[in-house]
Amino acid sequence: MGAGVIVTEQESDSNVAPATRGGRRAGFALLFLIVAIGLAAVAFYYVGGMGYLNSLRGSLKTPASNAAAGVVASTTPTPDVVTDRLVLPPGVTEDLAKRMYVEQIQSQTNLRKMAEGQITTLTVTSVELHRDKVHEVIGAAVFVRAFFDDRTSAPGVIQLVVRKSKWYFMSFTGLRAPTILGSAETVQHGTVEMGEQENKAVIAASGVHVFDYAVINTFLQQQVENQTIVTAIVDGSVKKLDLGEPEDGAGTTSVPSTMTAGGVQKETGYALLIHKEVDFEDLTFLTTFKAN
């Protein structure tokens, strides 16, 4: 043992040729890089991949089937949407905005049918304008016949409100036999009231106490910016909307649409719906009909 030599790790390394040490360091660096990439890939998969990145960017990747038609949808609510208060467009009161939210919750059955692709066509049968006491137009009832993917059809009504020349979606009800009584029968006869007192009454009767400001601000903003399709429906120039195969994104569903006017297919666009859990309930909201 006395003649033996104890070599420390540091001394051993100093005796290795420089080229060998350089190669070892390069090997360790390459191994570290491979491991890091692998871990990043695993993490990317478990947090939702591109869906997660898309939600952070606030954008929805255009589905391949819609790209040719020019369908480009935005994921909403986007990260920069105000969430702690309402941002109201001109003429829209807090109670009216909250009523729009409540009415959409009460329209869940039909909005989900649209998001799931069950509704293939909406044919406009008539439009009835709502006026206030001084005969100013404050809304419209758009009476439709909805055709479903099982080849059945049913009547319904889409309620819209207008403030400062901007139209907003209120509700989508009906889609059942006209002999059924209740709220569907009432709206089918165009008796919906649009005043502030009625707004308060609807909110109070709904039992809804949690209002998602991000959702409300999103559909208000989107509808202010996209008036082409809804205006064409109200003025009677568009009589039919053919709905295509829905495309799901990060918390959204984009439903391609083709407008028909005078028997001729006029313009393409899409309906954008968002899905949000509110007060432990999964809800679907229509944010806008947008023309391409």
C-alpha positions in Angstrom: 0.0 0.0 0.0 2.9 2.4 0.7 3.9 2.2 -2.9 0.4 2.8 -4.2 -0.6 6.2 -5.4 -4.0 7.7 -4.4 -5.2 9.9 -7.3 -7.9 12.5 -6.5 -10.7 13.2 -9.1 -9.2 16.6 -9.7 -5.7 15.2 -10.3 -7.1 12.4 -12.5 -8.8 15.0 -14.7 -5.6 17.0 -15.0 -3.9 14.0 -16.4 -6.5 13.6 -19.2 -5.6 15.0 -22.5 -7.3 18.4 -23.4 -9.0 16.9 -26.4 -10.5 14.1 -24.3 -11.8 16.6 -21.7 -13.3 18.8 -24.4 -15.1 15.8 -26.0 -16.4 14.8 -22.6 -17.8 18.3 -21.9 -19.4 18.3 -25.3 -21.0 15.0 -24.7 -22.4 16.1 -21.3 -23.8 19.3 -22.9 -25.5 17.3 -25.7 -27.0 14.9 -23.2 -28.3 17.8 -21.1 -29.9 19.4 -24.1 -31.6 16.2 -25.1 -33.0 15.6 -21.6 -34.2 19.3 -21.4 -36.0 19.0 -24.8 -37.7 15.8 -23.7 -38.9 17.3 -20.4 -40.2 20.3 -22.2 -42.1 18.1 -24.7 -43.7 16.2 -21.8 -44.7 19.4 -20.0 -46.1 20.8 -23.3 -48.3 17.7 -23.7 -49.7 17.7 -20.2 -50.6 21.4 -20.2 -52.6 21.1 -23.4 -50.1 21.6 -26.2 -51.1 24.2 -28.8 -54.4 24.7 -27.2 -52.7 26.1 -24.1 -50.4 28.4 -26.2 -53.4 29.6 -28.2 -55.3 30.5 -25.1 -52.4 32.5 -23.8 -52.1 34.3 -27.2 -55.8 34.9 -27.2 -56.1 33.4 -30.7 -57.7 30.4 -32.3 -55.8 28.4 -34.9 -57.8 28.5 -38.1 -59.2 25.0 -38.8 -57.9 23.5 -42.0 -61.4 22.8 -43.3 -62.3 26.5 -42.9 -59.1 28.0 -44.2 -60.1 27.9 -47.8 -63.3 29.8 -46.9 -61.3 32.5 -45.1 -62.8 31.7 -41.6 -60.5 33.2 -39.0 -61.9 33.1 -35.5 -60.5 34.7 -32.3 -60.6 32.9 -29.0 -62.6 34.9 -26.5 -62.4 36.0 -23.8 -58.9 37.1 -24.6 -56.4 37.6 -21.7 -56.7 41.4 -22.0 -60.5 41.5 -21.6 -61.6 43.5 -18.5 -62.9 41.0 -15.9 -63.6 43.1 -12.8 -66.2 45.5 -14.2 -68.5 46.1 -17.2 -67.3 48.0 -20.2 -70.5 49.2 -21.7 -70.9 50.4 -25.3 -72.9 53.7 -25.9 -76.6 53.2 -25.1 -76.2 49.9 -23.3 -77.1 50.0 -19.6 -75.8 47.7 -16.9 -79.2 46.1 -16.5 -79.5 45.5 -20.3 -76.0 43.9 -20.4 -76.9 41.7 -17.5 -80.2 40.8 -19.1 -78.4 39.7 -22.3 -76.3 37.5 -20.2 -79.3 36.0 -18.4 -81.2 35.5 -21.7 -78.3 33.6 -23.1 -78.2 31.3 -20.1 -81.9 30.7 -20.6 -81.1 29.9 -24.3 -78.6 27.2 -23.5 -80.5 24.3 -25.2 -80.5 26.0 -28.6 -77.0 27.5 -28.3 -75.6 24.1 -27.5 -77.5 22.6 -30.5 -75.7 25.2 -32.7 -72.3 24.5 -31.1 -72.7 20.8 -31.5 -73.7 21.1 -35.2 -77.3 19.8 -34.8 -78.7 22.9 -36.5 -77.8 22.9 -40.2 -79.9 25.8 -41.5 -81.8 28.8 -40.2 -84.5 30.2 -42.5 -85.9 33.6 -41.7 -89.6 33.6 -42.0 -90.3 37.2 -40.7 -88.9 40.0 -38.7 -90.9 42.1 -36.2 -89.5 45.3 -35.0 -89.9 46.4 -31.3 -90.6 50.1 -30.7 -90.7 52.2 -27.6 -93.4 54.7 -26.7 -92.0 57.3 -29.1 -91.9 54.7 -31.9 -88.1 54.4 -31.9 -86.9 51.0 -32.8 -85.3 49.3 -29.8 -85.2 45.7 -30.9 -86.4 43.0 -33.2 -87.8 39.5 -33.1 -86.4 37.4 -36.0 -88.7 34.4 -36.5 -86.9 31.4 -37.9 -87.4 27.8 -38.9 -84.4 25.7 -37.8 -83.5 22.6 -39.7 -81.6 19.9 -37.9 -79.1 17.2 -38.8 -81.8 14.5 -38.3 -83.9 16.1 -41.0 -86.5 17.5 -38.6 -87.4 21.2 -38.2 -89.0 23.5 -35.7 -89.9 27.2 -35.4 -88.0 29.6 -33.1 -87.2 33.2 -32.5 -84.0 35.2 -32.2 -84.4 38.3 -30.1 -82.2 41.3 -30.8 -81.8 44.7 -29.2 -80.5 47.9 -30.8 -78.8 50.8 -29.1 -77.1 53.7 -30.8 -77.5 51.9 -34.2 -75.7 48.8 -32.9 -77.5 45.5 -32.8 -77.0 42.9 -30.0 -78.0 39.3 -29.7 -80.4 38.8 -26.8 -81.8 35.2 -26.9 -82.5 32.2 -29.1 -85.7 30.5 -28.0 -88.5 28.3 -29.3 -87.6 25.4 -31.6 -90.5 23.4 -30.4 -94.1 22.9 -31.4 -96.1 26.2 -31.4 -98.8 24.6 -29.3 -96.4 24.5 -26.3 -97.2 27.2 -23.8 -94.8 29.2 -21.6 -92.0 31.5 -22.5 -91.5 30.1 -26.0 -95.2 30.8 -26.9 -94.9 34.3 -25.5 -91.8 35.3 -27.5 -93.2 33.7 -30.7 -95.9 36.2 -30.6 -93.5 39.1 -30.3 -94.5 40.3 -26.8 -91.0 40.7 -25.4 -90.6 44.0 -23.6 -87.3 45.8 -23.9 -87.6 48.6 -21.3 -85.4 49.1 -18.2 -88.1 47.9 -15.8 -88.5 44.7 -17.8 -84.7 44.2 -17.8 -84.7 44.4 -14.0 -87.6 42.1 -13.8 -86.0 39.5 -16.0 -82.8 39.5 -14.0 -84.6 39.2 -10.7 -86.8 36.4 -11.9 -83.9 34.4 -13.4 -82.2 33.7 -10.1 -78.8 34.4 -11.7 -76.5 36.1 -9.1 -73.1 35.5 -10.6 -72.3 37.6 -13.7 -69.1 36.8 -15.6 -67.9 40.3 -16.7 -65.3 38.8 -19.0 -68.0 37.0 -20.9 -70.3 40.0 -21.1 -67.6 42.4 -22.1 -66.5 39.9 -24.8 -69.8 39.5 -26.5 -70.6 43.2 -26.3 -67.3 44.1 -27.9 -67.5 41.4 -30.6 -71.0 42.4 -31.6 -70.2 46.1 -31.8 -67.4 45.2 -34.2 -69.4 42.8 -36.3 -72.7 44.1 -37.6 -72.8 42.9 -41.2 -74.7 39.7 -40.9 -77.2 40.7 -38.1 -78.0 44.0 -40.0 -78.6 42.1 -43.2 -81.0 39.7 -41.3 -83.0 42.6 -39.7 -83.4 44.6 -43.0 -84.6 41.5 -44.8 -81.8 41.1 -47.3 -80.7 37.7 -45.9 -83.3 35.0 -45.7 -81.2 31.9 -44.9 -78.1 30.9 -43.0 -76.6 27.5 -43.8 -74.4 26.3 -40.9 -71.3 24.1 -41.5 -69.4 21.7 -39.4 -68.4 23.2 -36.1 -64.7 23.6 -35.2 -63.7 23.5 -31.6 -60.8 25.6 -30.3 -59.5 26.6 -26.9 -62.8 27.3 -25.1 -64.5 28.2 -28.3 -66.6 26.8 -31.1 -66.6 28.3 -34.6 -69.6 27.5 -36.8 -69.1 28.4 -40.5 -72.1 30.1 -42.1 -73.2 31.0 -45.6 -75.8 33.7 -46.1 -78.4 33.4 -48.9 -80.2 36.5 -50.3 -82.7 36.4 -53.1 -82.0 32.7 -53.7 -78.2 33.4 -54.2 -75.5 32.5 -51.8 -74.2 36.0 -50.9 -71.4 35.9 -48.2 -69.6 33.5 -45.9 -68.8 34.0 -42.2 -69.1 32.2 -39.0 -70.9 32.1 -35.6 -68.4 32.2 -32.7 -69.5 30.7 -29.4 -67.5 30.5 -26.2 -67.7 28.0 -23.4 -67.2 29.0 -19.8 -67.7 27.4 -16.4 -69.7 29.9 -14.3 -70.8 29.1 -10.8 -69.9 25.4 -11.3 -72.0 25.2 -14.5 -70.7 24.8 -18.0 -72.3 27.4 -20.2 -72.3 28.4 -23.9 -72.5 31.9 -25.1 -72.9 33.3 -28.6 -70.4 36.2 -29.0 -71.1 37.2 -32.6 -72.0 36.4 -36.2 -69.0 37.6 -38.3 -68.7 38.0 -42.0 -65.5 37.1 -43.7 
